[in-house]
Amino acid sequence: MNAGRTSGQALAATTAFVSLFAIVGLALYGLPFFYDFMVKDFGWTRAQVTSGNAYSKLVVGPLFGFFAGWFVDRFGSRKLMLIGILLAGLAPIGLGATSSLAFFYVFYLANALGYVCGGPLPNQVLLTRWFDAGRGKAMGFAYLGIGVGGSLVPLIAHWLEVRYGWHAALQLLGVIMIAIALPLIWIVRDAPSGSAPAEGVGGAAHAATATAKAGSRPRIFTDWTFPLLLVGSMCSIGAVGGTMQNLKLFLSLDRLIPQGDVAGILSLVLLGSIGGRLLMGALADIFPKKFVMLTIYGLVALTVPMLYVAPSVGTLRLAAIAFGIGLGGDYMIIPLMAAELYGVARLGRVMGVVLTADGVAEALVPMGVGALRDRYGSYGPGFGLLVTLAIVGAIAVAVLPRSLGGPAPAAARRDAAA
């Protein structure tokens, strides 16, 4: 491998790490840190402060997701990532300067657009085109940026808030995002045209094998297992998303825990998520993926109530780490289980549907939990909903088979023959 390509790969991997650190780690997990300040200072409800994330995702995902994919295929990742980091950084800058609910939604829309334009999608394409051997390691390194950024942002946000107030802290967070990520995105280059390794004889053989295996499996969307996978995924993602979007509100406003302690607890959640990705990934290589998925979903169902009833800050910290392990494993295990059931050749189609459905759950459940708190004056019903979702998700996974690669049921064989 020539030195130019090696240096290009190193720059691409570093850029992806920093981009995900800023756009996902700092923004996605940083903005909820300021929800309680908005509730106290502006008199907004919990449903309102969590609805910015919900409405923006529901609007941006369907309208711009396909366009972003087309743009990357047509013009490469770099140009879209430049737009993404500017939009993502503008969002907290604008949110820190407004007290209008209408502009709150406008800037949250910018945040969602920044995520689509500069988040996982273009970074995955950037690394895929630069790497062949070592692609998995490059992706793993880049995605560590999310956990690192998410674990640092509560501490950074708290430090800034104590010194400058929450408005300026939110704006400075946006400036930090742009200052960290923009220089690398500016200098990185898409892989030269034609530099992606050719499929070759081995690649063609691998593709033929994958196609043959896919052909031996039942149809996906009419198979009895697909609704179970979809429900399990949506319920568990909704449970962890609803918890993360409301946790600061609950700990700060309902439990009256000091801001510094809350920042530490939130940081531990994301530190635990890093360990969860690594641990559950290793277990998935050893044990059947269904059992690993069931372990993750069971862990989420157990730790959400622990966060609610923990009697002290010390026990909250332990619960935060345990919940973080489930959070990190949750997002990682879904494509692995889908590949186990339906094969790699059809994974894109499966995950396209699953991730869209997960996005809806991740958008609506946090707002629903906030609305329940507004109505009943307690987070008890909302956390009860989160636990119920986690349990339903675990039950759905428990019914799934380990794999569909073996002898199929009669109905599945008929679908495959058709």
C-alpha positions in Angstrom: 0.0 0.0 0.0 1.5 3.4 -1.0 2.1 6.1 1.5 -0.4 8.5 0.0 -3.2 6.0 0.4 -2.1 5.2 4.0 -2.1 8.8 5.0 -5.5 9.3 3.3 -6.9 6.4 5.3 -5.5 7.8 8.6 -7.0 11.2 7.9 -10.4 9.8 6.9 -10.6 7.7 10.0 -9.6 10.6 12.2 -12.1 12.9 10.5 -14.9 10.4 11.0 -14.0 10.0 14.7 -14.0 13.8 15.2 -17.2 14.3 13.1 -19.2 11.7 15.1 -17.6 13.1 18.3 -19.1 16.5 17.6 -22.3 15.9 15.6 -23.5 12.9 17.5 -21.6 12.8 20.8 -21.7 16.5 21.7 -25.0 17.5 20.0 -27.3 14.5 20.4 -26.3 13.8 24.0 -25.5 17.4 24.9 -28.7 19.3 24.0 -30.9 17.3 26.6 -28.5 18.6 29.3 -30.1 22.0 28.9 -33.8 20.9 28.9 -34.3 21.6 32.6 -33.0 25.1 32.3 -35.5 25.8 29.5 -38.3 24.4 31.7 -37.3 26.6 34.7 -36.6 29.8 32.8 -39.2 29.7 30.0 -42.0 27.8 31.7 -42.0 25.2 28.8 -43.4 21.8 29.6 -41.4 18.6 29.5 -43.3 17.5 26.4 -42.4 20.7 24.6 -38.6 20.5 25.3 -38.5 16.9 24.2 -40.7 17.5 21.2 -38.0 19.4 19.3 -36.1 16.2 18.8 -39.3 14.3 17.9 -40.7 16.7 15.3 -37.3 17.4 13.7 -36.6 13.7 13.3 -40.0 12.9 11.9 -39.7 15.7 9.4 -36.0 15.4 8.4 -35.7 11.7 8.2 -38.3 11.0 5.5 -37.7 14.2 3.6 -34.0 14.4 3.5 -32.6 10.9 4.3 -32.9 9.7 0.7 -31.6 13.0 -0.7 -28.5 12.8 1.6 -27.8 9.3 0.3 -28.1 10.4 -3.3 -25.9 13.5 -2.7 -23.2 11.3 -1.2 -23.3 8.9 -4.1 -23.2 11.8 -6.6 -20.8 14.2 -5.0 -19.0 12.3 -2.2 -19.1 12.6 1.6 -16.9 15.7 2.2 -19.2 18.3 0.8 -22.2 17.0 2.6 -20.2 16.8 5.9 -19.2 20.4 5.6 -22.9 21.4 5.4 -23.6 19.0 8.3 -21.1 20.4 10.8 -22.1 24.0 10.1 -25.8 23.2 10.6 -25.1 21.0 13.7 -23.0 23.8 15.2 -25.5 26.5 14.3 -28.3 24.6 16.2 -26.9 25.1 19.8 -25.7 28.6 19.0 -29.2 29.5 17.9 -30.9 27.6 20.8 -28.8 29.5 23.3 -29.9 32.8 21.8 -33.7 32.3 21.7 -36.6 32.1 24.1 -39.2 31.5 21.4 -40.7 28.1 21.1 -41.0 28.6 17.3 -37.3 29.3 16.9 -36.6 26.4 19.2 -38.2 24.1 16.6 -36.3 25.9 13.8 -32.9 25.3 15.4 -33.8 21.8 16.3 -34.6 21.2 12.7 -31.1 22.5 11.9 -29.7 20.0 14.4 -31.5 17.1 12.7 -30.3 18.3 9.3 -26.8 18.5 10.6 -27.1 14.9 11.9 -28.3 13.6 8.5 -25.7 15.5 6.5 -22.7 15.1 8.8 -23.5 12.1 11.0 -23.2 8.3 10.4 -24.3 8.2 6.8 -21.6 10.2 5.1 -18.9 9.0 7.5 -19.8 5.3 6.8 -19.5 6.0 3.1 -16.2 7.9 3.5 -14.6 5.0 5.4 -16.1 2.3 3.2 -14.5 3.9 0.1 -11.1 4.5 1.7 -10.8 1.0 3.4 -11.1 -2.5 2.3 -8.9 -4.6 4.7 -9.4 -3.1 8.1 -12.7 -1.5 7.3 -14.4 -2.9 10.4 -11.6 -1.6 12.7 -11.8 1.8 11.0 -15.6 1.9 11.6 -15.1 0.8 15.2 -12.6 3.5 15.8 -14.8 6.2 14.3 -17.8 5.2 16.3 -15.9 5.4 19.5 -16.1 9.1 18.9 -19.8 9.0 19.8 -19.2 7.4 23.2 -16.2 9.7 24.0 -18.1 12.8 23.0 -21.3 11.7 24.8 -19.3 11.0 28.0 -17.5 14.3 27.9 -20.3 16.6 27.0 -22.2 16.7 30.3 -18.9 17.6 32.1 -18.1 20.3 29.5 -21.6 21.7 29.5 -21.7 21.8 33.3 -18.3 23.5 33.5 -19.4 26.1 30.9 -22.8 26.6 32.6 -21.3 27.3 36.0 -18.9 30.0 34.6 -21.0 31.6 31.8 -24.6 30.7 32.4 -26.6 28.1 30.4 -27.3 30.4 27.4 -23.7 31.1 26.7 -22.7 27.5 27.5 -25.1 26.2 24.8 -23.7 28.7 22.3 -20.1 27.8 23.2 -20.9 24.2 22.7 -21.8 24.9 19.1 -18.7 26.9 18.6 -16.6 24.0 20.0 -18.3 21.6 17.7 -17.4 23.6 14.6 -13.9 24.4 15.8 -13.1 20.7 16.4 -14.6 19.1 13.3 -14.6 21.7 10.5 -10.8 21.9 10.0 -10.5 18.1 9.5 -13.6 17.9 7.3 -12.2 20.8 5.2 -8.9 19.0 4.5 -10.1 15.4 4.2 -10.7 14.1 0.6 -13.0 11.5 -0.7 -11.2 8.4 -1.9 -9.9 8.9 -5.4 -12.2 7.6 -8.1 -11.6 3.9 -8.8 -9.4 3.4 -5.7 -12.0 1.1 -4.1 -10.7 -2.4 -4.4 -12.2 -4.3 -7.3 -14.4 -7.2 -6.5 -12.2 -9.6 -8.3 -12.6 -13.4 -8.4 -12.8 -13.8 -4.7 -15.3 -11.0 -4.3 -17.5 -12.4 -7.1 -17.4 -15.8 -5.4 -18.3 -14.3 -2.1 -21.2 -12.4 -3.7 -22.4 -15.6 -5.5 -22.3 -17.5 -2.2 -24.2 -14.7 -0.4 -26.8 -14.7 -3.1 -27.2 -18.5 -2.9 -27.6 -18.3 0.9 -30.1 -15.5 0.5 -32.0 -17.6 -2.0 -32.3 -20.4 0.6 -33.9 -18.1 3.1 -37.6 -17.2 3.3 -38.9 -13.9 2.1 -38.2 -11.2 4.6 -41.2 -9.0 5.0 -43.8 -11.8 4.8 -41.9 -14.1 7.2 -43.3 -14.4 10.7 -40.0 -13.4 12.3 -39.8 -9.9 10.8 -42.7 -8.3 12.8 -41.0 -9.7 16.0 -37.7 -8.2 15.1 -39.3 -4.9 14.2 -41.3 -4.7 17.4 -38.4 -5.8 19.6 -36.1 -3.2 18.0 -38.6 -0.4 18.2 -39.5 -1.1 21.8 -36.0 -1.3 23.1 -34.7 1.7 21.1 -37.8 3.7 22.3 -37.0 2.7 25.9 -33.4 3.8 25.8 -34.2 7.0 23.8 -37.0 7.9 26.1 -34.7 7.4 29.1 -31.8 9.5 27.7 -34.1 12.4 26.7 -35.8 12.6 30.1 -33.0 11.6 32.5 -31.6 15.1 33.1 -35.1 16.5 33.6 -35.9 13.7 36.1 -32.7 13.9 38.1 -32.5 17.7 38.2 -36.1 18.8 38.6 -37.8 15.8 40.2 -35.0 14.4 42.3 -33.3 17.8 42.9 -29.8 16.3 42.5 -27.1 19.0 42.1 -26.1 19.8 38.5 -22.5 18.6 39.1 -23.7 15.1 40.3 -26.2 14.9 37.4 -23.4 15.7 34.9 -21.3 12.9 36.4 -24.2 10.4 36.2 -24.9 11.2 32.5 -21.2 10.9 31.7 -21.1 7.5 33.3 -24.0 6.3 31.0 -22.0 7.1 27.9 -18.8 5.6 29.4 -20.8 2.5 30.0 -22.0 2.5 26.4 -18.5 2.3 25.2 -17.9 -0.8 27.3 -21.3 -2.1 26.2 -20.4 -1.9 22.5 -17.1 -3.7 23.1 -18.5 -6.4 25.5 -21.6 -7.2 23.6 -19.7 -7.3 20.3 -17.3 -9.8 21.7 -20.1 -11.9 23.2 -21.9 -11.9 19.8 -18.8 -13.5 18.3 -19.0 -16.3 20.8 -22.6 -17.0 21.7 -25.8 -17.1 19.5 -26.8 -13.5 18.7 -30.3 -14.1 19.8 -29.1 -14.7 23.4 -26.9 -11.7 23.4 -29.8 -9.5 22.1 -32.0 -10.9 24.8 -29.4 -10.2 27.4 -29.1 -6.6 26.2 -32.9 -6.0 26.2 -33.2 -7.7 29.6 -30.5 -5.4 30.9 -32.4 -2.3 29.7 -35.6 -3.6 31.3 -33.8 -4.0 34.6 -31.8 -0.8 34.7 -34.5 1.7 33.7 -36.4 1.2 37.0 -33.1 1.2 38.8 -32.5 4.7 37.6 -35.9 5.7 38.8 -35.8 4.2 42.3 -32.1 4.5 43.2 -32.0 5.9 46.7 -28.6 7.7 46.5 -26.2 9.3 44.1 -23.9 6.3 44.5 -26.5 3.8 43.5 -27.5 6.0 40.6 -23.9 5.9 39.4 -24.0 2.1 39.4 -27.3 2.1 37.6 -26.0 4.6 35.0 -23.1 2.3 34.2 -25.3 -0.7 33.9 -27.8 1.1 31.7 -25.0 2.5 29.6 -23.8 -1.1 28.8 -27.3 -1.9 27.6 -27.5 1.4 25.6 -24.2 0.7 23.8 -25.2 -2.9 23.0 -28.7 -2.0 21.9 -27.7 -0.1 18.8 -24.9 -2.6 17.9 -26.8 -5.9 18.1 -29.7 -5.1 15.8 -27.9 -5.4 12.4 -26.0 -8.4 13.7 -29.3 -10.2 14.5 -30.8 -9.1 11.2 -27.9 -10.6 9.3 -28.2 -13.8 11.3 -31.8 -14.1 10.4 -31.9 -12.9 6.8 -28.4 -13.0 5.5 -25.9 -10.3 4.6 -27.1 -10.0 1.0 -30.4 -8.5 2.1 -29.2 -6.6 5.1 -29.6 -3.2 3.5 -33.3 -3.7 2.8 -34.0 -5.0 6.3 -32.1 -2.3 8.1 -33.7 0.4 5.9 -37.1 -0.6 7.3 -35.9 -1.3 10.8 -33.9 2.0 11.2 -36.8 4.0 9.9 -39.2 2.4 12.4 -36.6 2.8 15.2 -36.3 6.5 14.3 -40.1 6.9 14.8 -39.9 5.2 18.2 -36.8 7.2 19.2 -38.7 10.4 18.3 -42.1 9.7 19.8 -41.4 7.9 23.1 -39.3 10.6 24.8 -42.1 13.2 24.0 -44.7 10.7 25.3 -42.8 10.2 28.6 -42.5 14.0 29.0 -46.3 14.4 28.3 -47.1 11.8 31.0 -44.9 13.7 33.5 -46.7 16.9 32.6 -50.1 15.3 33.1 -49.6 13.2 36.3 -46.9 15.3 38.0 -44.6 12.4 38.3 -42.2 10.4 36.1 -43.7 7.2 37.5 -46.1 6.6 34.6 -43.5 7.5 32.1 -40.8 5.2 33.5 -43.5 2.5 33.7 -44.0 3.0 30.0 -40.3 2.7 29.4 -40.0 -0.5 31.4 -43.1 -2.0 29.6 -41.5 -1.2 26.2 -38.3 -2.9 27.3 -40.1 -6.0 28.5 -42.2 -6.2 25.3 -39.0 -5.9 23.3 -37.4 -8.7 25.3 -40.4 -11.0 24.8 -40.4 -10.4 21.1 -36.7 -11.3 20.9 -37.2 -14.4 23.0 -39.7 -15.8 20.5 -37.3 -15.3 17.5 -35.3 -18.3 16.3 -31.5 -18.3 16.4 -31.3 -18.3 12.6 -33.3 -18.9 9.5 -30.4 -20.5 7.7 -31.4 -24.0 8.6 -34.6 -26.0 7.7 -37.4 -23.5 7.4 -41.0 -24.0 8.5 -43.4 -25.1 5.8 -44.8 -21.6 5.2 -41.3 -20.1 4.9 -40.3 -22.8 2.4 -43.4 -22.0 0.3 -42.4 -18.3 0.4 -38.9 -19.1 -0.6 -40.1 -21.3 -3.5 -42.4 -18.5 -4.7 
